[in-house]
């Protein structure tokens, strides 16, 4: 499948229009392939969305100063104080994939993506030790990392060795092959490696 594809060329979605997640996955994989083929090895890879207002370098330094992690995502917030990226967030078994609703055949009939996002955000907020106002004001540099199954928040730091074992994709591998967030499916791949990747959100970042 090329970056210029407008339809899916293979797999369970063959013939369907290539979704936004698919176009993004192709672009991200092109960068990973370039890094993997480079003759300049690196220990860390930082993935960042270029449409964010800004980031705190001290938060990145906080992450790099810690041990025992493979992925650390930013605790990104929007200007109104909401968590920036619940689509990529998976925590405590809460699934925030909005493609589940309206429900697909054989899927849950009572799924509400807005309620799921609210539960995920609340769980992450409670794990951060911050109140909602502190999300906007910035946090002290002493809060622990929060274990998650997936996250992004606009910026993530990866150990290159762990990241380069997987690739971004945009469809779940199990029926009914739902479209999902590319970060979530990448992190699922990383978590299924041996040893499994250790994935966290950093409220200091």
C-alpha positions in Angstrom: 0.0 0.0 0.0 1.5 3.3 -1.1 1.2 6.7 0.6 -0.8 7.9 -2.3 -3.4 5.1 -2.0 -7.0 6.3 -1.6 -8.4 2.8 -1.0 -7.2 -0.2 1.0 -5.4 -2.5 -1.3 -5.4 -5.6 0.9 -6.7 -7.1 4.2 -10.2 -7.2 5.5 -10.9 -3.6 4.4 -9.8 -4.2 0.8 -11.5 -1.8 -1.6 -12.7 0.6 1.1 -11.5 4.2 1.2 -8.3 4.5 3.2 -9.2 6.2 6.5 -7.3 9.1 8.1 -5.7 6.6 10.5 -4.4 4.6 7.5 -2.8 7.6 5.8 -1.2 8.6 9.1 0.1 5.1 9.7 1.7 4.9 6.3 3.5 8.2 6.9 4.7 7.2 10.3 6.0 3.9 9.0 7.9 5.7 6.3 9.8 7.6 9.0 10.4 4.4 11.0 11.7 2.6 7.9 14.1 5.6 7.3 15.4 5.4 10.9 15.8 1.6 10.8 17.8 1.8 7.6 19.9 4.7 8.8 23.6 4.2 9.7 23.2 6.6 12.7 21.9 4.5 15.6 19.9 6.2 18.2 18.7 5.3 21.7 15.5 7.3 21.8 12.9 8.5 19.3 10.5 11.3 20.0 7.2 11.4 18.1 5.4 14.7 18.2 2.3 16.2 16.6 3.2 19.5 14.9 -0.2 21.0 15.6 0.3 21.3 19.3 0.7 24.8 20.9 3.9 23.9 22.6 5.7 21.5 25.0 7.7 21.8 28.1 11.3 20.6 27.6 11.7 20.0 31.3 9.0 17.3 31.0 11.0 15.5 28.3 14.1 15.8 30.6 12.1 14.3 33.4 11.2 11.3 31.2 14.8 10.8 30.0 16.0 10.9 33.6 13.8 7.9 34.6 14.5 4.2 34.1 12.5 1.1 33.4 10.2 2.3 30.6 9.9 1.7 26.8 7.2 4.3 26.0 6.4 7.5 27.9 3.6 9.7 26.6 2.9 13.3 27.3 0.1 14.3 29.7 -1.1 16.6 27.0 -4.0 18.9 27.7 -6.1 21.2 25.5 -6.5 24.9 26.3 -9.8 24.2 28.1 -8.1 21.7 30.4 -9.4 18.4 28.8 -7.0 15.6 28.1 -5.8 16.0 24.6 -5.9 12.5 23.1 -8.4 10.1 24.6 -8.6 8.3 21.2 -5.1 7.0 21.8 -5.6 6.4 25.5 -6.3 2.9 26.9 -6.2 2.6 30.6 -7.9 0.2 33.1 -9.6 -1.8 30.3 -11.5 1.3 29.1 -11.8 1.2 25.3 -12.2 4.7 23.8 -12.3 3.7 20.1 -15.2 5.8 18.7 -15.5 3.4 15.8 -17.3 1.0 18.1 -20.3 3.3 18.1 -22.7 3.1 16.5 -22.2 -0.6 17.4 -21.0 -2.9 14.7 -22.6 -6.3 14.1 -21.9 -8.5 17.1 -20.6 -5.6 19.1 -21.9 -3.9 22.2 -25.3 -2.1 21.8 -24.9 0.2 24.8 -21.4 1.6 24.0 -21.1 5.4 24.3 -17.8 6.8 23.2 -18.3 10.1 25.1 -18.9 8.2 28.3 -15.9 6.0 27.7 -13.6 9.0 27.1 -14.9 10.6 30.2 -14.1 7.5 32.3 -10.6 7.1 30.8 -9.8 10.8 31.4 -11.1 10.5 35.0 -9.0 7.4 35.6 -5.9 9.0 34.2 -6.5 12.2 36.2 -7.0 10.3 39.4 -3.7 8.4 38.8 -1.8 11.6 38.2 -2.4 13.0 41.6 -3.5 16.3 40.0 -6.8 18.2 40.2 -8.2 19.4 36.9 -7.0 23.0 37.4 -3.4 21.7 37.8 -3.5 20.3 34.3 -3.4 23.8 32.9 -1.0 25.3 35.5 1.7 22.7 35.1 2.7 20.0 37.6 5.6 19.5 40.0 8.4 17.3 38.8 7.9 14.7 41.4 4.8 12.8 40.2 5.1 9.1 39.4 4.6 7.6 35.9 1.1 6.2 35.3 0.9 2.8 33.7 -1.4 2.6 30.7 -2.0 0.2 27.8 -1.7 3.1 25.3 -1.5 6.8 25.1 0.0 9.7 23.1 -1.1 13.1 24.2 0.7 14.9 21.3 4.2 13.7 22.2 5.8 10.4 23.2 9.3 9.3 23.9 10.3 5.8 22.8 13.3 3.5 23.4 14.3 3.0 19.8 15.0 -0.7 20.2 11.4 -1.3 21.4 9.7 0.9 18.9 11.5 -0.4 15.8 10.2 -4.0 16.5 6.7 -2.9 15.5 4.9 -0.8 12.9 1.8 1.4 12.9 -1.4 0.0 11.6 -5.0 1.1 11.6 -7.2 -2.0 11.7 -7.6 -4.4 14.5 -6.5 -7.9 13.7 -9.6 -9.5 15.1 -13.1 -9.5 13.7 -14.9 -7.3 13.0 -11.6 -5.6 12.1 -12.5 -2.2 13.4 -10.5 0.9 12.5 -8.6 2.0 15.5 -6.0 4.6 16.6 -2.6 4.0 15.1 -0.8 4.6 18.4 -3.1 2.1 20.2 -2.4 -0.7 17.7 1.4 0.1 17.7 1.4 -0.2 21.5 -0.6 -3.4 21.4 2.1 -4.9 19.1 4.9 -3.6 21.5 3.1 -5.0 24.5 2.9 -8.4 22.9 6.6 -8.7 22.4 8.9 -10.6 24.7 9.6 -8.9 27.0 6.5 -6.8 26.7 6.9 -3.0 26.4 6.4 -0.9 29.5 4.1 2.0 28.6 3.4 5.0 30.7 1.9 8.5 30.8 4.1 11.1 32.5 2.0 13.8 34.3 5.3 15.8 34.5 5.6 16.0 30.7 
